[in-house]
Amino acid sequence: MKQAVILLGHGSIREHANVEVRGMWQMMKEQLPELNISGAFVEVADPTLEQEIDRLAAEGMERIIIVPMFLTRGQHLSNGIPRILDAMREKHGHIQIDITGHLGLDPLLAEIIKNRLREAGVE
């Protein structure tokens, strides 16, 4: 089965924020070279989620897995993204489109916060 992963960021009018998100996409490509990993944004920046799904569909993907790079379950995850995915599933009925959980409450994120505190000299 031809499958691809889309790492989904929010998108910002501040391009430096988008550059950081794209940097994470690149890092994941390097760490998981066996996977077809790309990225998209929900709003403001390109490629949009719809554009990226369309591109992958044109490449013959049979399954697309979306990983939302969001800390919380806000408006986008509750309403916007599900509506987009419903429309994309209807448009590309032959493709299985799945979404993972968001980053959320995860012990690994707590470790990152502890690392940042250590970097700041907090003991």
MMTF fields as JSON, N, C-alpha, C and O atoms, coordinates in Angstrom:
{
  "mmtfVersion": "1.0.0",
  "mmtfProducer": "UNKNOWN",
  "numBonds": 491,
  "numAtoms": 492,
  "numGroups": 123,
  "numChains": 1,
  "numModels": 1,
  "chainsPerModel": [1],
  "groupsPerChain": [123],
  "chainIdList": ["A"],
  "bondAtomList": [4, 2, 8, 6, 12, 10, 16, 14, 20, 18, 24, 22, 28, 26, 32, 30, 36, 34, 40, 38, 44, 42, 48, 46, 52, 50, 56, 54, 60, 58, 64, 62, 68, 66, 72, 70, 76, 74, 80, 78, 84, 82, 88, 86, 92, 90, 96, 94, 100, 98, 104, 102, 108, 106, 112, 110, 116, 114, 120, 118, 124, 122, 128, 126, 132, 130, 136, 134, 140, 138, 144, 142, 148, 146, 152, 150, 156, 154, 160, 158, 164, 162, 168, 166, 172, 170, 176, 174, 180, 178, 184, 182, 188, 186, 192, 190, 196, 194, 200, 198, 204, 202, 208, 206, 212, 210, 216, 214, 220, 218, 224, 222, 228, 226, 232, 230, 236, 234, 240, 238, 244, 242, 248, 246, 252, 250, 256, 254, 260, 258, 264, 262, 268, 266, 272, 270, 276, 274, 280, 278, 284, 282, 288, 286, 292, 290, 296, 294, 300, 298, 304, 302, 308, 306, 312, 310, 316, 314, 320, 318, 324, 322, 328, 326, 332, 330, 336, 334, 340, 338, 344, 342, 348, 346, 352, 350, 356, 354, 360, 358, 364, 362, 368, 366, 372, 370, 376, 374, 380, 378, 384, 382, 388, 386, 392, 390, 396, 394, 400, 398, 404, 402, 408, 406, 412, 410, 416, 414, 420, 418, 424, 422, 428, 426, 432, 430, 436, 434, 440, 438, 444, 442, 448, 446, 452, 450, 456, 454, 460, 458, 464, 462, 468, 466, 472, 470, 476, 474, 480, 478, 484, 482, 488, 486],
  "bondOrderList": [1, 1, 1, 1, 1, 1, 1, 1, 1, 1, 1, 1, 1, 1, 1, 1, 1, 1, 1, 1, 1, 1, 1, 1, 1, 1, 1, 1, 1, 1, 1, 1, 1, 1, 1, 1, 1, 1, 1, 1, 1, 1, 1, 1, 1, 1, 1, 1, 1, 1, 1, 1, 1, 1, 1, 1, 1, 1, 1, 1, 1, 1, 1, 1, 1, 1, 1, 1, 1, 1, 1, 1, 1, 1, 1, 1, 1, 1, 1, 1, 1, 1, 1, 1, 1, 1, 1, 1, 1, 1, 1, 1, 1, 1, 1, 1, 1, 1, 1, 1, 1, 1, 1, 1, 1, 1, 1, 1, 1, 1, 1, 1, 1, 1, 1, 1, 1, 1, 1, 1, 1, 1],
  "groupList": [{"groupName": "MET", "atomNameList": ["N", "CA", "C", "O"], "elementList": ["N", "C", "C", "O"], "formalChargeList": [0, 0, 0, 0], "bondAtomList": [1, 0, 2, 1, 3, 2], "bondOrderList": [1, 1, 2], "singleLetterCode": "M", "chemCompType": "L-PEPTIDE LINKING"}, {"groupName": "LYS", "atomNameList": ["N", "CA", "C", "O"], "elementList": ["N", "C", "C", "O"], "formalChargeList": [0, 0, 0, 0], "bondAtomList": [1, 0, 2, 1, 3, 2], "bondOrderList": [1, 1, 2], "singleLetterCode": "K", "chemCompType": "L-PEPTIDE LINKING"}, {"groupName": "GLN", "atomNameList": ["N", "CA", "C", "O"], "elementList": ["N", "C", "C", "O"], "formalChargeList": [0, 0, 0, 0], "bondAtomList": [1, 0, 2, 1, 3, 2], "bondOrderList": [1, 1, 2], "singleLetterCode": "Q", "chemCompType": "L-PEPTIDE LINKING"}, {"groupName": "ALA", "atomNameList": ["N", "CA", "C", "O"], "elementList": ["N", "C", "C", "O"], "formalChargeList": [0, 0, 0, 0], "bondAtomList": [1, 0, 2, 1, 3, 2], "bondOrderList": [1, 1, 2], "singleLetterCode": "A", "chemCompType": "L-PEPTIDE LINKING"}, {"groupName": "VAL", "atomNameList": ["N", "CA", "C", "O"], "elementList": ["N", "C", "C", "O"], "formalChargeList": [0, 0, 0, 0], "bondAtomList": [1, 0, 2, 1, 3, 2], "bondOrderList": [1, 1, 2], "singleLetterCode": "V", "chemCompType": "L-PEPTIDE LINKING"}, {"groupName": "ILE", "atomNameList": ["N", "CA", "C", "O"], "elementList": ["N", "C", "C", "O"], "formalChargeList": [0, 0, 0, 0], "bondAtomList": [1, 0, 2, 1, 3, 2], "bondOrderList": [1, 1, 2], "singleLetterCode": "I", "chemCompType": "L-PEPTIDE LINKING"}, {"groupName": "LEU", "atomNameList": ["N", "CA", "C", "O"], "elementList": ["N", "C", "C", "O"], "formalChargeList": [0, 0, 0, 0], "bondAtomList": [1, 0, 2, 1, 3, 2], "bondOrderList": [1, 1, 2], "singleLetterCode": "L", "chemCompType": "L-PEPTIDE LINKING"}, {"groupName": "GLY", "atomNameList": ["N", "CA", "C", "O"], "elementList": ["N", "C", "C", "O"], "formalChargeList": [0, 0, 0, 0], "bondAtomList": [1, 0, 2, 1, 3, 2], "bondOrderList": [1, 1, 2], "singleLetterCode": "G", "chemCompType": "PEPTIDE LINKING"}, {"groupName": "HIS", "atomNameList": ["N", "CA", "C", "O"], "elementList": ["N", "C", "C", "O"], "formalChargeList": [0, 0, 0, 0], "bondAtomList": [1, 0, 2, 1, 3, 2], "bondOrderList": [1, 1, 2], "singleLetterCode": "H", "chemCompType": "L-PEPTIDE LINKING"}, {"groupName": "SER", "atomNameList": ["N", "CA", "C", "O"], "elementList": ["N", "C", "C", "O"], "formalChargeList": [0, 0, 0, 0], "bondAtomList": [1, 0, 2, 1, 3, 2], "bondOrderList": [1, 1, 2], "singleLetterCode": "S", "chemCompType": "L-PEPTIDE LINKING"}, {"groupName": "ARG", "atomNameList": ["N", "CA", "C", "O"], "elementList": ["N", "C", "C", "O"], "formalChargeList": [0, 0, 0, 0], "bondAtomList": [1, 0, 2, 1, 3, 2], "bondOrderList": [1, 1, 2], "singleLetterCode": "R", "chemCompType": "L-PEPTIDE LINKING"}, {"groupName": "GLU", "atomNameList": ["N", "CA", "C", "O"], "elementList": ["N", "C", "C", "O"], "formalChargeList": [0, 0, 0, 0], "bondAtomList": [1, 0, 2, 1, 3, 2], "bondOrderList": [1, 1, 2], "singleLetterCode": "E", "chemCompType": "L-PEPTIDE LINKING"}, {"groupName": "ASN", "atomNameList": ["N", "CA", "C", "O"], "elementList": ["N", "C", "C", "O"], "formalChargeList": [0, 0, 0, 0], "bondAtomList": [1, 0, 2, 1, 3, 2], "bondOrderList": [1, 1, 2], "singleLetterCode": "N", "chemCompType": "L-PEPTIDE LINKING"}, {"groupName": "TRP", "atomNameList": ["N", "CA", "C", "O"], "elementList": ["N", "C", "C", "O"], "formalChargeList": [0, 0, 0, 0], "bondAtomList": [1, 0, 2, 1, 3, 2], "bondOrderList": [1, 1, 2], "singleLetterCode": "W", "chemCompType": "L-PEPTIDE LINKING"}, {"groupName": "PRO", "atomNameList": ["N", "CA", "C", "O"], "elementList": ["N", "C", "C", "O"], "formalChargeList": [0, 0, 0, 0], "bondAtomList": [1, 0, 2, 1, 3, 2], "bondOrderList": [1, 1, 2], "singleLetterCode": "P", "chemCompType": "L-PEPTIDE LINKING"}, {"groupName": "PHE", "atomNameList": ["N", "CA", "C", "O"], "elementList": ["N", "C", "C", "O"], "formalChargeList": [0, 0, 0, 0], "bondAtomList": [1, 0, 2, 1, 3, 2], "bondOrderList": [1, 1, 2], "singleLetterCode": "F", "chemCompType": "L-PEPTIDE LINKING"}, {"groupName": "ASP", "atomNameList": ["N", "CA", "C", "O"], "elementList": ["N", "C", "C", "O"], "formalChargeList": [0, 0, 0, 0], "bondAtomList": [1, 0, 2, 1, 3, 2], "bondOrderList": [1, 1, 2], "singleLetterCode": "D", "chemCompType": "L-PEPTIDE LINKING"}, {"groupName": "THR", "atomNameList": ["N", "CA", "C", "O"], "elementList": ["N", "C", "C", "O"], "formalChargeList": [0, 0, 0, 0], "bondAtomList": [1, 0, 2, 1, 3, 2], "bondOrderList": [1, 1, 2], "singleLetterCode": "T", "chemCompType": "L-PEPTIDE LINKING"}],
  "groupTypeList": [0, 1, 2, 3, 4, 5, 6, 6, 7, 8, 7, 9, 5, 10, 11, 8, 3, 12, 4, 11, 4, 10, 7, 0, 13, 2, 0, 0, 1, 11, 2, 6, 14, 11, 6, 12, 5, 9, 7, 3, 15, 4, 11, 4, 3, 16, 14, 17, 6, 11, 2, 11, 5, 16, 10, 6, 3, 3, 11, 7, 0, 11, 10, 5, 5, 5, 4, 14, 0, 15, 6, 17, 10, 7, 2, 8, 6, 9, 12, 7, 5, 14, 10, 5, 6, 16, 3, 0, 10, 11, 1, 8, 7, 8, 5, 2, 5, 16, 5, 17, 7, 8, 6, 7, 6, 16, 14, 6, 6, 3, 11, 5, 5, 1, 12, 10, 6, 10, 11, 3, 7, 4, 11],
  "groupIdList": [1, 2, 3, 4, 5, 6, 7, 8, 9, 10, 11, 12, 13, 14, 15, 16, 17, 18, 19, 20, 21, 22, 23, 24, 25, 26, 27, 28, 29, 30, 31, 32, 33, 34, 35, 36, 37, 38, 39, 40, 41, 42, 43, 44, 45, 46, 47, 48, 49, 50, 51, 52, 53, 54, 55, 56, 57, 58, 59, 60, 61, 62, 63, 64, 65, 66, 67, 68, 69, 70, 71, 72, 73, 74, 75, 76, 77, 78, 79, 80, 81, 82, 83, 84, 85, 86, 87, 88, 89, 90, 91, 92, 93, 94, 95, 96, 97, 98, 99, 100, 101, 102, 103, 104, 105, 106, 107, 108, 109, 110, 111, 112, 113, 114, 115, 116, 117, 118, 119, 120, 121, 122, 123],
  "secStructList": [7, 7, 3, 3, 3, 3, 3, 3, 3, 7, 7, 7, 1, 1, 2, 2, 2, 2, 2, 2, 2, 2, 2, 2, 2, 2, 2, 2, 2, 2, 2, 7, 6, 6, 1, 7, 3, 3, 3, 3, 3, 1, 1, 1, 1, 1, 1, 5, 2, 2, 2, 2, 2, 2, 2, 2, 2, 2, 6, 6, 7, 1, 3, 3, 3, 3, 3, 3, 7, 7, 1, 1, 7, 7, 2, 0, 0, 0, 0, 0, 2, 2, 2, 2, 2, 2, 2, 2, 2, 2, 2, 6, 6, 6, 1, 3, 3, 3, 3, 7, 7, 7, 1, 7, 1, 7, 2, 2, 2, 2, 2, 2, 2, 2, 2, 2, 2, 2, 2, 6, 6, 7, 7],
  "xCoordList": [0.843, 0.0, 0.89, 1.769, 0.646, 1.4, 0.804, -0.36, 1.627, 1.122, 2.064, 3.261, 1.485, 2.238, 1.772, 0.659, 2.656, 2.381, 2.437, 3.368, 1.428, 1.428, 1.525, 0.653, 2.587, 2.715, 2.0, 2.361, 1.001, 0.111, 0.373, 0.206, 0.789, 0.989, -0.15, -0.982, -0.18, -1.241, -1.067, -2.008, 0.12, 0.379, 0.343, -0.466, 1.217, 1.33, 1.593, 2.184, 1.147, 1.5, 2.961, 3.547, 3.547, 4.971, 5.77, 5.763, 6.451, 7.136, 8.167, 8.394, 8.8, 9.8, 9.163, 9.83, 7.891, 7.198, 6.999, 7.16, 6.651, 6.471, 7.789, 7.81, 8.883, 10.2, 10.503, 11.055, 10.148, 10.384, 9.568, 10.069, 8.328, 7.483, 8.069, 8.139, 8.484, 9.096, 10.381, 10.714, 11.092, 12.289, 11.957, 12.717, 10.823, 10.394, 10.043, 10.351, 9.398, 9.096, 10.382, 10.457, 11.393, 12.665, 13.337, 13.881, 13.291, 13.881, 13.223, 13.909, 11.906, 11.207, 11.515, 11.614, 11.667, 12.065, 13.413, 13.618, 14.336, 15.677, 15.655, 16.404, 14.808, 14.763, 13.96, 14.168, 13.046, 12.224, 12.278, 11.26, 13.468, 13.618, 12.805, 12.585, 12.36, 11.575, 10.134, 9.404, 9.727, 8.366, 8.332, 9.291, 7.23, 6.992, 6.357, 5.14, 7.18, 6.711, 6.73, 7.706, 5.62, 5.539, 4.818, 4.535, 4.524, 3.855, 2.826, 2.814, 1.964, 0.931, 0.533, 0.874, -0.2, -0.703, -2.218, -2.807, -2.843, -4.296, -4.714, -5.709, -3.954, -4.341, -3.13, -2.066, -3.293, -2.368, -1.138, -0.69, -0.588, 0.648, 0.397, -0.592, 1.314, 1.235, 2.329, 3.397, 2.068, 0.835, -0.262, 0.015, -1.498, -2.611, -2.805, -2.254, -3.587, -3.876, -4.546, -4.218, -5.487, -6.172, -5.186, -5.236, -4.292, -3.312, -2.408, -2.103, -1.988, -1.069, -1.774, -1.188, -3.004, -3.75, -3.963, -3.803, -4.321, -4.488, -3.188, -3.214, -2.06, -0.764, -0.46, -0.043, -0.671, -0.385, -1.344, -0.955, -2.584, -3.547, -3.074, -3.165, -2.569, -2.077, -0.861, -0.587, -0.129, 1.028, 0.633, 1.493, -0.651, -1.121, -1.132, -1.155, -1.116, -1.165, -2.497, -3.542, -2.436, -3.638, -4.077, -5.239, -3.128, -3.426, -2.607, -1.421, -3.263, -2.598, -2.89, -4.044, -1.83, -1.953, -1.557, -0.45, -2.451, -2.184, -1.832, -2.535, -0.725, -0.287, -0.407, 0.415, -1.424, -1.576, -0.534, -0.462, 0.262, 1.305, 0.719, 1.186, -0.302, -1.015, -0.899, -0.954, -0.74, -0.656, -2.024, -2.157, -3.043, -4.37, -5.42, -5.199, -6.558, -7.675, -8.578, -9.587, -8.212, -8.978, -9.942, -10.325, -10.322, -11.309, -10.897, -11.72, -9.636, -9.199, -9.354, -9.879, -8.904, -8.991, -10.415, -10.776, -11.217, -12.592, -13.528, -14.439, -13.311, -14.269, -13.632, -14.011, -12.668, -12.12, -11.476, -11.808, -10.56, -9.833, -10.77, -10.68, -11.669, -12.605, -13.431, -13.692, -13.845, -14.612, -13.751, -14.21, -12.501, -11.587, -11.398, -11.454, -11.174, -10.936, -12.167, -12.047, -13.353, -14.577, -14.669, -14.998, -14.381, -14.435, -13.384, -13.652, -12.191, -11.125, -11.428, -11.096, -12.055, -12.445, -13.496, -13.494, -14.396, -15.414, -14.777, -15.125, -13.859, -13.194, -12.312, -12.255, -11.621, -10.676, -11.151, -10.465, -12.309, -12.942, -12.119, -12.356, -11.163, -10.341, -9.154, -8.42, -8.969, -7.828, -8.312, -9.285, -7.627, -7.9, -7.164, -5.942, -7.897, -7.309, -7.558, -8.704, -6.479, -6.55, -5.87, -5.02, -6.247, -5.616, -5.235, -6.017, -4.023, -3.573, -4.052, -4.649, -3.791, -4.037, -3.061, -2.001, -3.432, -2.545, -1.452, -1.466, -0.521, 0.605, 0.117, 0.541, -0.757, -1.464, -0.615, 0.561, -1.243, -0.571, 0.258, -0.279, 1.556, 2.432, 3.649, 4.226, 4.047, 5.221, 6.479, 7.355, 6.576, 7.749, 7.778, 8.857, 6.616, 6.568, 6.987, 7.634, 6.623, 7.07, 8.595, 9.215, 9.192, 10.65, 11.273, 12.305, 10.666, 11.171, 11.123, 12.071, 10.026, 9.917, 10.995, 11.608, 11.228, 12.293, 13.654, 14.479, 13.9, 15.165, 15.315, 16.399, 14.239, 14.298, 14.59, 15.335, 14.01, 14.29, 15.749, 16.376, 16.293, 17.708, 18.589, 19.574, 18.223, 18.976, 18.96, 19.909, 17.872, 17.739, 18.397, 18.355, 19.002, 19.712, 18.844, 19.263, 17.642, 16.753, 17.124, 17.255, 17.288, 17.657, 16.624, 16.769],
  "yCoordList": [-1.177, 0.0, 1.242, 1.393, 2.117, 3.379, 4.338, 4.725, 4.72, 5.619, 6.785, 6.721, 7.847, 9.063, 9.643, 9.389, 10.424, 11.095, 12.594, 13.101, 13.301, 14.76, 15.265, 14.983, 16.015, 16.684, 18.022, 18.842, 18.241, 19.386, 20.459, 20.238, 21.631, 22.782, 23.773, 23.645, 24.755, 25.751, 26.702, 26.928, 27.26, 28.283, 29.659, 29.918, 30.539, 31.869, 32.901, 32.595, 34.126, 35.214, 35.596, 36.262, 35.18, 35.412, 34.24, 33.145, 34.482, 33.401, 32.697, 31.5, 33.408, 32.735, 31.61, 30.623, 31.744, 30.667, 29.467, 28.322, 29.726, 28.637, 27.922, 26.713, 28.675, 28.083, 27.057, 25.994, 27.366, 26.41, 25.137, 24.035, 25.281, 24.108, 23.279, 22.053, 23.952, 23.223, 22.515, 21.442, 23.126, 22.483, 21.17, 20.206, 21.13, 19.874, 18.847, 17.665, 19.289, 18.354, 17.724, 16.511, 18.562, 18.069, 17.112, 16.081, 17.466, 16.609, 15.228, 14.212, 15.193, 13.913, 13.12, 11.894, 13.796, 13.103, 12.427, 11.296, 13.138, 12.586, 11.438, 10.473, 11.53, 10.483, 9.261, 8.167, 9.443, 8.335, 8.282, 8.472, 8.023, 8.083, 7.031, 7.158, 6.001, 4.958, 5.399, 4.742, 6.516, 7.011, 8.178, 8.942, 8.302, 9.431, 10.533, 10.551, 11.451, 12.497, 13.839, 14.214, 14.556, 15.93, 16.741, 16.237, 17.984, 18.832, 19.724, 19.913, 20.268, 21.194, 22.087, 21.834, 23.141, 24.08, 24.147, 23.924, 24.454, 24.601, 25.907, 25.956, 26.975, 28.265, 29.162, 28.91, 30.184, 31.293, 30.943, 31.777, 29.754, 29.39, 28.216, 27.492, 28.057, 26.961, 25.945, 26.288, 24.699, 24.211, 24.03, 23.754, 24.191, 23.905, 22.396, 21.645, 21.971, 20.546, 20.012, 18.922, 20.784, 20.356, 20.223, 19.247, 21.201, 21.146, 19.922, 19.256, 19.637, 18.51, 17.175, 16.266, 17.046, 15.816, 15.644, 14.543, 16.723, 16.652, 16.209, 15.385, 16.756, 16.408, 14.927, 14.235, 14.455, 13.055, 12.116, 11.027, 12.542, 11.745, 11.62, 10.548, 12.719, 12.701, 11.797, 11.292, 11.587, 10.684, 9.228, 8.347, 8.968, 7.591, 7.018, 5.798, 7.866, 7.349, 6.656, 7.082, 5.587, 4.846, 5.143, 4.955, 5.611, 5.967, 7.192, 7.283, 8.142, 9.343, 9.442, 9.384, 9.593, 9.722, 11.143, 11.584, 11.859, 13.228, 13.241, 12.655, 13.922, 14.065, 15.546, 16.355, 15.914, 17.31, 17.718, 17.141, 18.714, 19.207, 20.315, 21.454, 19.961, 20.894, 20.42, 19.22, 21.359, 20.994, 20.743, 19.909, 21.452, 21.335, 21.047, 21.234, 20.591, 20.275, 21.499, 21.58, 22.433, 23.661, 23.577, 22.492, 24.74, 24.859, 24.101, 23.429, 24.213, 23.538, 22.024, 21.388, 21.453, 19.995, 19.514, 18.407, 20.339, 19.93, 20.083, 19.275, 21.114, 21.395, 21.536, 20.834, 22.438, 22.77, 21.608, 21.317, 20.947, 19.844, 18.674, 18.13, 18.265, 17.192, 17.537, 16.667, 18.803, 19.199, 19.099, 18.63, 19.543, 19.441, 17.972, 17.623, 17.123, 15.705, 15.041, 14.201, 15.402, 14.848, 15.217, 14.372, 16.473, 16.926, 16.213, 15.844, 16.02, 15.349, 13.864, 13.289, 13.246, 11.834, 11.683, 10.712, 12.661, 12.617, 12.839, 12.16, 13.775, 14.085, 12.939, 12.642, 12.292, 11.217, 9.924, 9.381, 9.451, 8.303, 7.031, 6.144, 6.922, 5.718, 5.739, 4.757, 6.87, 7.006, 6.942, 7.599, 6.152, 6.1, 7.276, 7.377, 8.156, 9.322, 9.194, 9.202, 9.075, 8.905, 10.075, 10.747, 10.309, 11.349, 10.756, 10.032, 11.073, 10.612, 11.6, 12.628, 11.285, 12.232, 13.394, 13.278, 14.515, 15.677, 15.439, 14.423, 16.36, 16.181, 16.112, 15.234, 17.014, 16.933, 16.744, 17.107, 16.167, 15.896, 14.63, 13.524, 14.805, 13.663, 13.817, 14.902, 12.764, 12.841, 13.315, 13.924, 13.043, 13.502, 15.024, 15.617, 15.665, 17.129, 17.682, 18.727, 16.994, 17.407, 17.349, 18.202, 16.355, 16.252, 17.439, 17.954, 17.87, 19.035, 20.271, 21.057, 20.446, 21.597, 21.529, 22.545, 20.345, 20.207, 20.535, 21.17, 20.112, 20.448, 21.95, 22.489, 22.638, 24.1, 24.774, 25.753, 24.259, 24.824, 24.619, 25.519, 23.436, 23.183, 24.138, 24.669, 24.352, 25.284, 26.699, 27.462, 27.043, 28.361, 28.43, 29.469, 27.334, 27.312, 26.974, 27.17, 26.47, 26.09, 24.681, 23.78, 24.503, 23.159, 22.629, 21.521],
  "zCoordList": [0.0, 0.0, 0.0, 0.848, -0.955, -1.012, 0.008, -0.091, 1.0, 2.023, 2.266, 1.986, 2.794, 3.075, 4.404, 4.864, 5.001, 6.269, 6.03, 5.404, 6.536, 6.502, 7.93, 8.752, 8.229, 9.518, 9.389, 8.545, 10.212, 10.053, 11.099, 12.298, 10.613, 11.481, 11.327, 10.429, 12.204, 12.158, 10.989, 10.227, 10.838, 9.827, 10.463, 11.354, 10.007, 10.59, 9.503, 8.468, 9.752, 8.837, 9.029, 8.176, 10.139, 10.411, 9.855, 10.417, 8.757, 8.052, 8.926, 8.752, 9.864, 10.713, 11.528, 11.839, 11.874, 12.584, 11.661, 12.084, 10.414, 9.453, 9.166, 8.936, 9.181, 8.956, 10.05, 9.766, 11.285, 12.378, 12.174, 12.4, 11.754, 11.51, 10.37, 10.457, 9.309, 8.187, 8.632, 8.128, 9.575, 10.122, 10.818, 10.728, 11.512, 12.145, 11.087, 11.242, 10.005, 8.918, 8.399, 8.202, 8.18, 7.655, 8.642, 8.248, 9.925, 10.954, 10.944, 11.052, 10.816, 10.804, 9.536, 9.587, 8.41, 7.178, 7.354, 6.915, 8.007, 8.222, 9.217, 9.063, 10.236, 11.251, 10.824, 11.347, 9.878, 9.392, 7.858, 7.192, 7.305, 5.84, 5.094, 3.889, 5.792, 5.131, 4.871, 4.129, 5.485, 5.298, 4.319, 4.209, 3.622, 2.724, 3.57, 3.757, 4.081, 4.988, 4.288, 3.637, 4.439, 3.964, 5.03, 6.117, 4.719, 5.692, 5.038, 3.821, 5.877, 5.414, 6.574, 7.729, 6.231, 7.232, 7.157, 6.1, 8.285, 8.33, 7.685, 6.962, 7.943, 7.386, 7.199, 7.766, 6.421, 6.212, 5.369, 4.582, 5.506, 4.809, 3.858, 3.976, 2.926, 1.962, 2.219, 2.726, 1.872, 1.279, 2.335, 3.503, 1.897, 2.783, 2.857, 2.053, 3.823, 3.961, 2.697, 2.227, 2.15, 0.931, -0.232, -0.982, -0.381, -1.467, -1.339, -2.328, -0.117, 0.078, -0.154, -0.741, 0.293, 0.031, -1.47, -1.996, -2.16, -3.619, -4.3, -5.214, -3.856, -4.446, -4.241, -5.169, -3.027, -2.723, -3.46, -3.882, -3.609, -4.384, -5.83, -6.428, -6.387, -7.773, -7.913, -9.002, -6.822, -6.839, -6.63, -6.631, -6.453, -6.339, -4.938, -4.774, -3.927, -2.557, -2.305, -2.796, -1.534, -1.176, 0.248, 0.606, 1.056, 2.452, 2.821, 2.506, 3.501, 3.998, 5.491, 5.917, 6.276, 7.72, 8.099, 7.79, 8.764, 9.173, 10.648, 11.472, 10.978, 12.361, 12.733, 12.302, 13.531, 13.907, 14.951, 16.036, 14.601, 15.504, 16.388, 16.368, 17.155, 18.019, 19.462, 19.733, 20.384, 21.791, 22.404, 23.299, 21.933, 22.534, 21.468, 20.272, 21.943, 21.067, 20.996, 21.696, 20.161, 19.996, 18.828, 18.389, 18.339, 17.269, 15.998, 15.376, 15.627, 14.394, 14.496, 13.581, 15.596, 15.731, 15.968, 15.567, 16.613, 16.915, 15.724, 15.545, 14.908, 13.837, 12.455, 11.517, 12.333, 11.019, 10.302, 9.153, 10.971, 10.332, 10.005, 8.905, 10.917, 10.532, 9.292, 8.462, 9.161, 7.961, 6.704, 5.663, 6.811, 5.668, 5.28, 4.101, 6.275, 5.979, 5.391, 4.499, 5.876, 5.285, 3.805, 2.972, 3.481, 2.087, 1.24, 0.097, 1.8, 1.054, 0.865, -0.172, 1.861, 1.713, 0.623, -0.133, 0.557, -0.497, -1.866, -2.832, -1.949, -3.217, -3.687, -4.88, -2.744, -3.069, -2.387, -1.52, -2.784, -2.135, -2.14, -1.32, -3.038, -3.131, -2.166, -2.057, -1.462, -0.554, 0.895, 1.266, 1.695, 3.129, 3.776, 3.67, 4.439, 5.095, 6.591, 7.038, 7.364, 8.81, 9.504, 8.921, 10.74, 11.542, 12.892, 13.509, 13.343, 14.649, 15.714, 15.395, 16.956, 18.03, 17.925, 17.31, 18.534, 18.568, 19.61, 20.305, 19.717, 20.648, 22.088, 22.841, 22.478, 23.744, 24.979, 25.016, 25.991, 27.255, 27.098, 27.039, 27.031, 26.824, 27.722, 27.791, 28.405, 29.276, 28.544, 29.157, 27.256, 26.507, 26.404, 26.402, 26.32, 26.312, 27.67, 27.741, 28.738, 30.072, 30.157, 30.792, 29.524, 29.509, 28.781, 29.21, 27.701, 26.968, 27.858, 27.882, 28.588, 29.493, 30.568, 30.897, 31.114, 32.121, 31.521, 32.177, 30.286, 29.616, 29.457, 29.682, 29.07, 28.908, 30.248, 30.301, 31.323, 32.65, 33.041, 33.601, 32.746, 33.034, 32.228, 32.742, 30.948, 30.103, 30.673, 30.491, 31.366, 31.975, 33.342, 34.002, 33.77, 35.041, 36.241, 37.382, 35.997, 37.098, 37.526, 36.697, 38.815, 39.322, 40.259, 40.776]
}
